[in-house]
Structure formats: structure tokens, C-alpha cells
Amino acid sequence: MTWALVLAAILAVLAVVYVAHPFLREPEAPVDRLSELDELERRRLALLEERDRATDALRELEFDHRTGKVSDDDYRALVGPLRRRAALARRALEPRGEGRQRDRAVQ
């Protein structure tokens, strides 16, 4: 009976170690560095960031206007340039020709 309990305990410990082993060891990464961005990818990233900044600024301006922190005159003066910035960034991110096709469809 004692041998059976000892054998069961050893078997249980071995099973736990076997199952836990992949989780306890460090993963092996062949290369831990990101590849360098080329000029096109850097430009796209800059345009994405510009679009996001302009969109966030528009959202914040709209919120401030609705809550009364920004007057109607200030809102009108600020919203146009922000919309232009966001639109220019979005247009620059569109694949070539896609914006022209959409413009023709609207006409």
C-alpha cells in the first residue's frame, strides 16, 4: 500500500513537471530586433500619425465646443484647418486612383 502511494505521488509530480515544462522555460527567439522601415513605410507611418492626431484634435474640439469651453467663433476658426489636415492625410493614404474613382462616382 505504501509503495503504491509513493509511486502515485512520484507519478503525479512527474506529470506536473512534464506539463509545466513548456511554460517554465524561456522562449527562443532567433532575432529579437525589428526590421528597419524603408522610406515608404516611414512616410505611411507619419501620415497615419498625422491623421490620428488631427482626428483626435477634431474630436476634442467638438467635445469642448459642446460643453461650452470653446465659443462658436473659435470653433469655426479652428475646425477648418483641422478638417483639412485630416482630409489631406487620409487622401495621401488612399491607394492611387481610388479617390479619383470615388470623385467621379459622386458627380
C-alpha positions as a printed Julia matrix, in Angstrom:
107×3 Matrix{Float64}:
   0.0    0.0     0.0
   2.81   2.47    0.89
   4.66   1.65   -2.29
   1.55   2.37   -4.29
   1.15   5.8    -2.62
   4.81   6.67   -3.16
   4.63   5.55   -6.78
   1.4    7.55   -7.32
   2.98  10.67   -5.74
   6.1   10.35   -7.92
   3.95   9.83  -11.0
   1.85  12.91  -10.12
   4.96  15.07   -9.62
   6.43  13.87  -12.93
   3.14  14.61  -14.73
   3.02  18.15  -13.3
   6.66  18.8   -14.24
   6.1   17.41  -17.75
   3.01  19.58  -18.34
   4.54  22.73  -16.77
   7.94  22.47  -18.51
   7.0   24.38  -21.72
   5.59  27.22  -19.62
   8.63  27.49  -17.37
  11.38  27.76  -19.97
  12.29  30.93  -21.85
  11.14  31.08  -25.47
  13.89  31.03  -28.02
  13.81  33.99  -30.38
  16.12  33.77  -33.4
  16.23  37.54  -33.83
  14.92  39.94  -31.22
  15.11  43.1   -33.35
  12.54  44.69  -35.59
  13.46  45.22  -39.2
  14.22  48.75  -40.36
  11.4   50.63  -42.05
  12.0   51.74  -45.59
  11.16  55.26  -46.78
   7.65  54.34  -47.97
   6.77  52.67  -44.66
   8.12  55.66  -42.7
   6.04  58.04  -44.83
   2.92  55.9   -44.34
   3.51  55.77  -40.59
   3.93  59.56  -40.46
   0.68  60.01  -42.4
  -1.17  57.62  -40.1
   0.09  59.52  -37.08
  -0.9   62.86  -38.63
  -4.37  61.55  -39.46
  -4.81  60.23  -35.92
  -3.59  63.49  -34.33
  -5.93  65.58  -36.5
  -8.88  63.27  -35.83
  -8.21  63.31  -32.08
  -7.91  67.1   -32.12
 -11.23  67.36  -34.01
 -12.91  65.06  -31.52
 -11.56  67.06  -28.59
 -12.53  70.37  -30.22
 -16.06  69.08  -30.84
 -16.34  67.96  -27.21
 -15.04  71.3   -25.91
 -17.48  73.17  -28.16
 -20.42  71.08  -26.97
 -19.5   71.6   -23.33
 -19.11  75.34  -23.8
 -15.35  75.55  -23.31
 -14.89  76.79  -26.89
 -17.02  79.59  -28.32
 -18.77  79.33  -31.69
 -16.34  81.79  -33.29
 -13.27  79.94  -32.02
 -14.8   76.64  -33.1
 -15.36  77.91  -36.64
 -11.81  79.26  -36.79
 -10.24  76.01  -35.57
 -12.35  73.31  -37.18
 -11.5   74.12  -40.82
  -7.71  73.68  -40.61
  -8.1   70.51  -38.55
 -10.51  69.02  -41.09
  -8.1   69.91  -43.91
  -5.19  68.25  -42.09
  -7.22  65.07  -41.52
  -8.51  65.04  -45.11
  -5.05  65.56  -46.61
  -3.6   62.73  -44.54
  -6.48  60.42  -45.46
  -6.16  61.24  -49.16
  -2.43  60.64  -49.07
  -3.06  57.22  -47.51
  -5.52  56.15  -50.21
  -4.17  53.94  -52.99
  -3.57  55.88  -56.19
  -6.69  56.35  -58.3
  -9.16  55.29  -55.6
 -10.02  58.86  -54.65
 -10.47  59.85  -58.3
 -12.86  56.95  -58.93
 -14.93  57.9   -55.9
 -14.98  61.57  -57.02
 -16.28  60.52  -60.46
 -18.98  58.37  -58.9
 -20.23  61.32  -56.83
 -20.51  63.57  -59.89
